[in-house]
Amino acid sequence: MLHEKAVKKVEKALGIKVENWGTRWGCNYNGQVISWIASPNWQDPDKLEAHNWHVRRENDHSDSMVDYFAGYHVDNVTQLIRAVKVPEAKFPVGTLVRGKDNKRANRHGYANRTAIVLEGGNYMKLSFTDGHTGGNSSWVTYPERDFLGV
């Protein structure tokens, strides 16, 4: 990905300025440090290419003497942003939803069933309107991608 596009995407999503830290570019957000390397593109050396996306806590540093490497790497800038800022839930608490008619929903038994969202997020806790929960309902979570708003 082009470095300029990565900078714009991070600044727009997090609302803070990206800084140059010598060999790496990055910023601090909510107690986390995100960074990446920008190096010249091999086809067009005038353009910078962003790569080596990294996330770590603010007070956590690598120690080469004991082979400890702080944080972790992700594959792209979207994963980098989501590592420090969780996206908003698709369905807020109290929303009435219906299970999609897809292979996973049919296999797990929630296709075309309506429910009320008790906890939102990528995986939601639901209360089904027909009363059948299919196990201990306090532990079961369902992916929000398999539901539609009613």
Secondary structure, DSSP 8 states (H G I E B T S, - for coil): -BHHHHHHHHHHHH-S--EE-SSEEEEEETTEEEEEEEEE-SS-TTSEEEEEEEEEETT---BTTTTB--SEEESSHHHHHHHHS----SS-TT-EEEE--SHHHHHHT-TT-EEEEEE-SSEEEEEETTS--SS-TTT--EEGGGEEE-
